[in-house]
Amino acid sequence: MKKTFLLFHKLALLVFVASLFSCENPIEIGLDLNGNTSKSYFSDTLSLNVSTILADSSYNGNGTFVVTGNVKDPYTGEINTMAFLQPSLITISTTQMDTFKVASNSVADSVSLKLFSSGLMFGDTLSKSTFGIYRLKSSMATDKRYNRNDRPETESTPLATFKINSASLKNATFDTLVAFYVKLPLSLAKELIALGVKGYNDNTNFIPDFKGFAIKPESDAKGAYTFNIGAAGTTTSWIVLNYHTEGDTIKKVKYFDFSGPRHSSIIANRTGTSLSGLSTNNNEISNIETGGFSFAQAGTGLSTKIGFKNLTAMASNLKIEKAVLELQIDNGSATKNFPRIFNYVVSEVGARNQQTRNSSNIPTYLIGSTESVEGAIYSLVDSSNTLSVDLTYFLQNKINKKQDIGSIMIMPGLITSSTGYYGMLANDNLRRAVFRKPKLKLYYTK
């Protein structure tokens, strides 16, 4: 008991002493754990190489929602995003597809686009923003990986326009999300009836024959909204066709979901921000140039890069016992209009400051010291706004193999497992993180 108390006392003293020292230079503090002489090495960004990097491409197709709108972010710039949707026949199960067949004497009554919000909104969502629904000039490709800069060509005139704000998407009495319907031209309903007369057993021919839509913000839009997509459900968006058979008064309904190709195109103008120098040709900017901050925002391709150049130089005679990287969200940077990122994944930085890829050209992530197509999820501690990334096994592996430690990148994460332990890059999201100078807490023996 006495020994435990002494250990606790020394640990508390270590934390207290560390807080007194200036972070201008690394410091070493002796720590005796059960008679083993160890040292604690405390570091801040002066001994880490910290920067913000820009991905040259960011696959964000076929997600669970799309985002559309305009926002002015004081940190990451003016962001314009458009949603691209390709209607498809509903998938009934993994092995069965809905069919589309109507009688030749069917009469089109109406067609509408149902939009159901995910609840995630950005920017000024109190003012009403105008959006236009534009027809694509050709159907979206089922085998294409759409990136954030991809913008399929659309017709110049919208099929319909609508105005929304946050209140438009909620039931004020119960504060629950509700569907928002946009009526589309009758000519579109007639086009669908003509296709139905032709008949389809699956999406192989239906998708190429029925061109999709883009939801674009008009000039007065000051907010961005996300809408659930994917397989048809009570809380997803879809197309609904109403028709009847000639001479009959019974209304018939046909639904088309957005489980086929879809994506969000997100383009940022960083002029006037500390990130204005970032481009695909100059895709890294040091935190020295950004006031000590680094950034992460998946939708615009931003990630925080941490380099271990100084640690590599001194690591040859070290045995890493534990290593934790701590990043803290800057107070005041997260607001209702620009919410924080809560989940993150980590990858090694590959060529040209891009995420590493495997032999099949699929992006890889870190799970301990192992690279995988999914990564370990690290979650923000809400009370302290702190993200802790355990790098123990990653650094141990590099040092044991006498390899250059290199750099890692911190990216917004989407949980992909039921356990919540694993995930990958959350691409079509405008949540962002503004990190202060990170700290590396390193425990080692010589």
FIGU-321605 format. One record per atom (N, C-alpha, C): residue in one letter; x, y, z. Coordinates in steps of 0.1 Angstrom, whole numbers, plus 5000, padded with zeros to 4 digits. Layout:
# FIGU-321605
aXYZ;...
//
This chain:
# FIGU-321605
m500849885000;m500050005000;m500950125000;k501950125008;k502850245009;k503550264996;k503950154989;k504650164977;k503750224966;t502450174966;t501450224957;t501250374959;f501150414972;f501050564975;f502150644970;l503450584972;l504650664967;l504650674952;l504150564945;l504150574931;l503150674926;f501950674932;f500950774929;f501450914931;h502150934943;h502751064946;h503751114936;k504551014931;k505651054921;k504951084908;l503951014904;l503251044892;l502551184892;a501951214903;a501351344905;a502351454904;l503551424911;l504651524911;l505151544896;l505251434889;l505651444875;l504751534867;v503451514868;v502551604861;v502651744865;f502851764878;f502951904883;f504151974878;v505351894879;v506551954874;v506551984859;a505951894852;a505851904837;a505152034834;s504052064842;s503252184839;s504052314841;l505052304850;l505852424853;l506852464842;f507352364835;f508452384825;f507852454813;s508752534807;s508452594794;s508552484784;c507752494773;c507752394762;c508752444751;e509652534754;e510552574744;e511452464740;n511852374749;n512752264746;n512152144753;p512452024747;p512051894754;p512751884767;i512051824777;i512651804790;i512551654793;e513451604802;e513451464806;e513251464821;i512351384826;i512051374840;i512251224844;g513151204855;g513351064859;g512051014866;l511750884864;l510550824869;l510950684873;d510750644886;d511150514891;d509850434893;l509650334884;l508450254885;l508950114889;n508550084902;n508849944907;n510349914906;g511250014908;g512649994908;g513249994894;n512450014884;n512950024870;n513150174866;t514350204862;t514650344859;t514150374845;s513150464844;s512650504831;s512650654830;k512350704819;k512250854817;k511050884810;s510451004813;s509351054806;s509851174797;y509451174785;y509851274776;y508651354772;f508551474774;f507451554771;f507751654760;s506851664750;s507151744738;s505951814734;d506151934728;d505052004721;d505452014706;t504752104699;t504952114685;t506352164681;l507152214690;l508452264687;l509352144684;s508952024689;s509751914685;s509051814677;l507751854673;l507051774663;l506851864651;n506751804639;n506551884627;n505051874624;v504351984625;v502851984624;v502452074612;s501552024604;s501052104593;s499652054589;t499052134580;t497752094574;t498052054560;i497551934555;i497751894542;i496451874534;l496451884521;l495251884513;l495351754504;a494251674504;a494251554496;a494051594482;d494651534472;d494451564458;d493151514453;s492651414459;s491251364456;s490651314469;s489351304469;s488651254481;s487351184476;y487451054476;y486250974472;y485150994482;n483951044477;n482851064487;n481551024481;g481550924472;g480350874466;g479750764474;n478450744471;n477650634477;n477650634492;g477550754498;g477550754512;g476050744517;t475850774530;t474550764536;t473750894536;f474451004532;f473851134530;f474551214520;v473851314514;v474551414505;v474351544512;v475251644508;v475251774514;v475151874502;t474351984504;t474252084494;t474052224501;g474752324496;g474552464501;g475852544500;n475752664506;n476952754507;n477152784521;v478452784526;v478752834539;v480052914539;k480153014548;k481353094549;k481953054563;d483052974562;d483752934574;d484953024576;p485153084587;p486253174589;p487553104589;y487552974591;y488852894591;y489152824578;t488152764572;t488452684560;t487852754547;g487252874548;g486952944536;g485452934532;e485152994520;e483852984514;e483652854507;i482652774512;i482452644507;i481152634499;n481252574487;n480052554479;n479952404476;t478852354479;t478652204477;t477352174470;m477352074462;m476152034454;m475951884456;a474651844456;a474351704458;a473951654444;f474551534441;f474151464428;f473551334431;l472351314425;l471551194428;l471051124416;q471250994416;q470750904405;q469650814410;p468450844406;p467350754410;p467550614405;s467050514413;s467250374409;s466050294414;l465850174408;l464750084413;l465150044427;i464150024436;i464449994450;i464949854451;t465949834459;t466449704462;t465649644474;i464949534471;i464049474481;i464949394491;s465949324486;s466849254494;s468149244487;t469149174493;t470449164487;t470449084474;t469349004472;t469248914460;t468148954451;q467249044456;q466049074448;q465949224445;m465649254433;m465449394428;m464049424425;d463549534428;d462149574424;d462149584409;t460949564403;t460749584389;t459949704386;f459949754374;f459149874370;f458449844357;k457049824358;k456249794347;k454849854349;v454349934339;v453049984340;v452249954327;a450949964328;a450149934316;a450350044306;s450050014294;s450250114283;s449250224284;n448150204291;n447150314292;n447250384306;s448450384311;s448650454324;s448850604322;v448350684331;v448350824330;v449050884342;a450050974339;a450851034349;a450051144356;d450151144369;d449451244377;d450451344383;s451451304389;s452451394395;s453751314399;v454751384401;v456051324406;v456651424416;s457251384427;s457751464437;s459151414442;l459951494447;l461151454453;l460951474468;k461151364476;k461051374490;k462451384496;l462651484504;l463951514510;l463851494525;f464651404531;f464651384546;f466051414551;s466051514560;s467351564566;s467951464575;s469251464575;s469951384585;s470051454599;g469651584599;g469751664611;g471051744612;l472051714603;l473351784603;l473251904593;m473452024599;m473352144591;m474552234594;f474852324585;f476052404586;f475752554582;g476452644588;g476252784584;g475052844589;d474552944582;d473253014586;d472052934582;t471452864591;t470352784588;t469052844594;l469152964599;l467953034603;l467253114591;s468153174583;s467653234570;s467253134560;k466253164552;k465853064542;k466853074530;s467252954525;s468152944513;s467352884502;t467652934490;t467052884478;t467952774471;f467252664467;f467952564460;f467252534447;g467952484437;g467352444424;g467652304422;i466652234416;i466852094412;i467052094397;y468252044393;y468652054378;y468751904373;r468451884361;r468551754355;r469951734349;l470451614352;l471751584346;l471651564331;k472751594324;k472751574309;k472951424306;s473551354315;s473651204313;s473651144327;s473251014327;s473150944339;s474450924346;m474450914359;m475650894367;m476150744365;a477450734365;a478050594362;a478050514375;t477650394373;t477650304385;t478950254389;d479950264380;d481350214383;d482350324385;k481850444387;k482850554388;k482950594403;r484250624407;r484550674420;r484450824420;y483350884424;y483251024424;y483951094435;n484851194431;n485551274441;n484951404444;r485451474454;r484851594459;r484751704448;n485751704438;n485751804428;n484851774416;d484351644415;d483651604403;d482251674403;r481851734392;r480551794390;r480051754377;p479151644376;p478551604364;p477751724357;e477751734344;e477151844337;e475651834338;t475051954340;t473651964342;t473052054332;e471652054330;e470952144322;e471052284328;s470952384320;s471052524325;s469852574333;t468752524331;t467552564338;t467052464348;p466652514360;p466252414370;p464852354367;l464552234371;l463252174370;l462352234380;a462852274391;a462052334402;a463052404412;t462552494420;t463252554430;t462452544443;f463152554454;f462552554467;f463352634477;k462752674488;k463352744499;k463252664512;i464352654519;i464352594532;i465252664542;n464852644555;n465852664566;n465652554575;s466252554587;s466252444596;s464852414601;a464052514602;a462652494606;a461752424596;s462152434583;s461452364573;s461552214574;l462552164581;l462852024581;l462451954594;k461752034603;k461451984616;k460052004619;n459451924628;n458151944634;n458452024647;a457952154646;a458152244657;a457652194671;t456452124670;t455852084683;t456651974690;f457151874682;f457851764688;f459351764686;d459851864678;d461251884676;d461851754669;t461151704660;t461551584652;t461751624638;l462551544631;l462751564617;l461551524608;v461251594598;v460151554589;v460551564575;a459751504566;a460051504552;a459651634546;f460451674536;f460151804528;f459951754514;y458851794508;y458551744494;y458651864484;v459251834473;v459351934462;v458651874450;k457651944445;k456951894433;k457751924420;l457851814412;l458651824400;l457651834388;p458151874376;p457251894365;p456551764360;l455251784355;l454451674351;l455151604339;s455951674331;s456751614320;s457651504325;l458151514337;l459051414343;l458251294346;a457051314352;a456151204355;a455751124342;k455551194331;k455151134318;k456351054313;e457551104315;e458851034311;e458950904318;l458650904331;l458750784339;l457650684334;i456450734331;i455350634327;i455850574314;a456450654305;a456850594292;a457950484294;l458750504304;l459850404307;l459150284313;g458150314322;g457450194328;g456650114318;v456150174307;v455550094297;v456550004290;k457750054288;k458849974283;k459249864292;g459349894305;g459549784315;g460949764318;y461249744331;y462549714336;y462549604347;n463549514347;n463649414357;n464649444367;d465549544364;d466649584373;d467149714369;n468249754375;n468849894373;n469849894361;t470149774355;t471149764345;t470849864333;n469549874330;n469149964319;n468350084324;f467750064336;f466950184341;f467750304344;i468950284351;i469750394354;i470350464342;p470850394332;p471250474320;p470150544313;d468850494314;d467750544306;d467150664313;f467350674327;f466650784334;f467750874341;k467950984335;k469051074340;k468651134354;g469651144362;g469451194376;g469451344377;f469651384390;f469451524393;f470651584401;a470751714401;a471651784410;a470851884418;i471151894431;i470551994440;i471652104442;k471352214436;k472352324437;k471852444445;p472752504453;p472352624461;p472352744451;e471352824453;e471352954445;e472153054453;s472253174447;s473153284452;s472753324466;d471553314470;d471153364483;d471353254495;a471753134491;a471953034501;a473153064510;k472853054523;k473853084533;k474152964542;g473452854540;g473552744548;g473752614540;a474152504546;a474252384539;a473552274547;y472852184539;y471952084545;y472351944540;t472151854549;t472451714545;t471151634545;f471051544535;f469851464533;f470151314532;n469451234540;n469651094540;n469351034527;i470150944522;i469950874510;i470250724512;g470150644501;g470450504502;g469150434500;a469050314505;a467850224503;a466650294509;a465450274502;a464250344506;a463850304520;g463350404528;g462950394541;g462150514546;t461650514558;t460850624562;t461650744565;t462950734567;t463850844570;t464850874559;t464550824547;t465550844536;t464750924525;s465550974516;s464951064505;s464650964493;w463651004485;w463250924473;w462451004463;i462250944452;i461251004442;i459950924443;v458850994442;v457550924443;v456750964431;l456250874423;l455450884411;l454050844414;n453050934411;n451650904412;n451050894399;y450250794396;y449650774383;y448350694385;h447650674374;h446450594374;h446250534360;t445450434360;t445150374347;t443950444340;e444050474328;e442950544321;e441650484323;g440650564327;g439250514329;g439150464344;d440150464352;d440150414365;d440450534375;t439750534387;t440050644396;t440950604408;i441450474407;i442350424418;i443750484416;k444250554426;k445650604425;k446650504427;k447750504419;k448850414420;k450150494423;v450950424431;v452250494435;v453450404432;k454450474427;k455750404425;k456850484431;y457750414438;y458950484445;y460250444438;f461150544438;f462450514433;f463450574444;d464450494448;d465350544459;d466650594453;f467550634461;f468850674457;f469950584463;s469750454460;s470750354464;s471850334454;g471650394442;g472650384431;g473650494433;p474250534422;p475350634422;p474850764429;r475550824437;r475250954443;r476551014450;h476651144451;h477751194457;h477551344460;s478451404468;s478451544471;s479751604465;s479551714458;s480751784452;s480951904461;i482151914467;i482552014477;i483752094473;i483652224470;i484752304466;i484852424476;a486052444480;a486352554490;a487252664483;n486852784486;n487652904482;n488252954495;r489552924497;r490252964510;r490853104510;t490553184500;t491153314500;t490753394512;g491753464518;g491453544530;g491653464543;t491853334542;t492153254554;t493553224556;s493953164567;s495353124569;s495753004560;l494752944554;l494952824545;l494952864530;s495052994527;s494853044514;s495952984505;g497152954510;g498252904502;g498152764498;l497152684503;l496952544500;l496352524486;s496952434478;s496452404465;s496952254462;t496452204451;t496852064448;t498352064444;n498952184440;n500352184437;n501152224449;n500552284459;n501252324471;n500352274483;n500452144485;n499452074494;n499752064508;e500752144513;e501052144527;e501352284532;i500852314544;i501152444550;i501452424565;s502552474570;s503052454583;s502152524593;n502052474605;n501252544616;n501952674620;i503152684616;i503852814619;i503252924611;e502752894599;e502152994590;e500653004593;t500052924601;t498652934604;t498352964618;g499253044625;g499053084638;g499052974649;g499752864645;g499952754655;g498852654654;f497952674645;f496752574643;f497052484632;s496352364633;s496252274621;s494752234620;f494452174609;f492952164606;f492652024600;a491451984602;a490851864596;a489451894592;q489151854579;q487751874574;q487651784562;a486951674563;a487051574552;a486451624539;g485351694540;g484651744528;g485551824519;t486451904525;t487351994517;t488751934516;g488951804521;g490151734519;g491251774528;l490951834540;l491951874549;l492251774560;s493551754563;s493951664574;s495151724581;t495251684594;t496451734601;t497551634600;k498751674597;k499951594595;k500851614607;i501351504613;i502251514624;i503551434620;g504651504619;g505951444616;g506851424628;f507651314628;f508451274639;f509951284636;k510351384628;k511751394624;k512651404636;n512351484646;n513251494657;n513351364666;l512151294666;l512151174674;l512951064667;t512851064654;t513650964646;t515150974649;a515551104650;a517051124652;a517551074666;m516651064676;m517051024689;m516550884693;a515850814684;a515150694688;a515950574688;s517150574682;s517950454680;s518250374693;n518350444704;n518650384717;n517550384727;l516350394722;l515150404731;l514250284730;k513650244741;k512550144741;k511350214745;i510350224736;i509150294739;i508250214748;e507850264759;e506950194768;e505450234765;k505250364763;k503950414759;k504150554752;a503250574742;a503350704735;a501850744732;v501550864736;v500150914734;v500351054728;l499651074717;l499651204710;l498351274714;e498351394720;e497251474724;e497051594715;l495851604710;l495451724702;l494251784708;q494251914710;q493051984716;q492452074706;i491052074706;i490352164698;i490452304703;d490652404695;d490752534699;d489452584704;n489452644716;n488252694722;n487652804714;g486352794711;g485652904703;g485552864689;s486352774684;s486352744669;s485152654666;a484652584675;a483452494673;a482252574677;t481252584668;t480052654671;t478852574666;k477652614668;k476452544663;k476452544648;n476952644642;n477052654627;n478152574621;f479152544629;f480352474625;f480752374636;p480052264637;p480252164648;p481552094646;r481952034658;r483251964659;r483151824652;i484351774650;i484451634646;i484651554658;f483851444660;f484051364672;f484851234670;n484851174658;n485551054656;n486651074645;y487751004647;y488951024639;y489550894635;v490250884624;v491050774620;v492450824617;v493450734617;v494850774615;v495450694604;s496250754596;s496950684585;s498450734585;e499350654579;e500650704576;e500550794564;v501450884563;v501450974551;v502350914540;g501750904529;g502550844518;g503150944508;a503250914496;a503851004486;a503051124484;r503651244482;r503051364479;r502051404490;n502351364503;n501451404514;n500051344513;q499951234507;q498651164505;q498551044514;q497350994517;q497150874525;q497750754518;t498350664526;t499050544520;t497950454514;r498350374504;r497450284498;r498150144497;n497250044496;n497849904495;n498049874480;s498349744477;s498749704464;s497449714454;s496249714460;s495049724452;s494649874451;n495449964455;n495250104454;n494050154463;i493850084474;i492750114483;i493450184495;p492950304500;p493550374511;p493650284524;t494750304531;t494950224543;t494950314555;y494650244567;y494650314580;y495450234590;l495750294601;l496450234612;l495550164622;i495850044625;i495349974637;i496549924645;g496950004655;g498149974662;g499350014653;s500149904649;s501149924640;s500849864626;t499649814624;t499249744612;t498449834603;e498649824590;e497949904580;e496749814575;s495549874575;s494349794571;s493449894563;v492449834556;v491449914549;v490549984558;e490549944571;e489850014581;e490850054592;g490450164599;g491450204610;g490750204623;a491650214634;a491150234647;a490450364649;i489250364655;i488550494658;i489050554671;y489350684670;y489750764682;y488650874684;s488150884696;s487050974698;s487451094707;l486851204703;l487151334711;l486551314725;v487251364735;v486651374748;v485951504749;d484651494750;d483751604749;d484051714760;s484251674772;s484451764783;s485751844782;s486751794776;s488051864775;s488451904761;n487551864751;n487851894737;n489251834733;t489551724738;t490951664736;t490751534729;l491651514719;l491751384712;l493051324715;s493051194720;s494251124724;s494351004714;v495551004708;v495850894698;v496950814704;d496750684706;d497750594711;d498650544700;l499950594700;l500950564690;l501950464695;t501750394706;t502750314713;t503250204703;y502350124697;y502750014689;y503350064675;f502750174670;f503250234658;f504750274660;l505050344670;l506450394672;l507350274676;q506850184684;q507650064688;q508149994675;n507149974666;n507449894654;n508449964646;k508350094644;k509250174636;k510650164642;i510750194655;i512050194662;i512750054662;n511949954665;n512449814665;n513049774652;k512349824641;k512849784628;k513849884622;k514249984631;k515150084627;k514750154614;q513450194614;q512850264602;q512650404605;d512650484595;d512350624596;d510850634601;i510550704612;i509250714617;i508250774607;g508750874600;g507950944590;g506851034596;s505651034590;s504551114595;s503251044594;i502351084603;i500951034603;i500051144599;m498851114595;m497751214593;m496551174601;i495951284607;i494751274615;i493551314606;m492551224604;m491451244595;m490151224602;p489051294598;p487751274603;p487351124600;g486751064610;g486450924608;g484950894608;l484550794601;l483150734600;l483250594606;i482450574617;i482450444623;i481850334613;t482550224611;t482050124601;t481749994608;s482049984621;s481749854628;s480749874639;s479949764642;s478949774652;s479549794666;t480849754668;t481449774681;t481849924683;g482050004672;g482450134673;g483950154673;y484650044671;y486150044672;y486850074659;y486150054648;y486850064635;y486050164626;g486850224617;g486250314608;g487150354596;m486650454588;m487450504577;m487050654575;l487650714565;l487550854563;l486050884560;a485550984568;a484151034565;a484251144555;n483951114543;n484351204532;n483451324530;d482151304529;d481251414525;d480751494537;n481651544545;n481251604558;n481851744559;l481151844564;l481751974566;l482052004581;r481851904589;r482351914603;r483851944602;r484452024611;r485852044610;r486452054624;a487752034625;a488552054637;a489652154635;v489752244645;v490852344645;v491652304657;f492852234655;f493652184665;f494752294670;r494952294683;r496052374689;r497252284688;k498452344692;k499652264692;k499552134699;p499852024692;p499751894698;p500851864708;k500651764717;k501651724726;k501851574725;l503151534725;l503451394725;l503951354738;k503251264745;k503651214758;k504351084756;l505651074758;l506350954755;l507050904767;y506850774770;y507550704781;y508450604775;y509650604780;y510650504774;y511750464784;t512450364780;t513650324787;t514750324778;k515950354783;k517250344775;k517950214777;
//
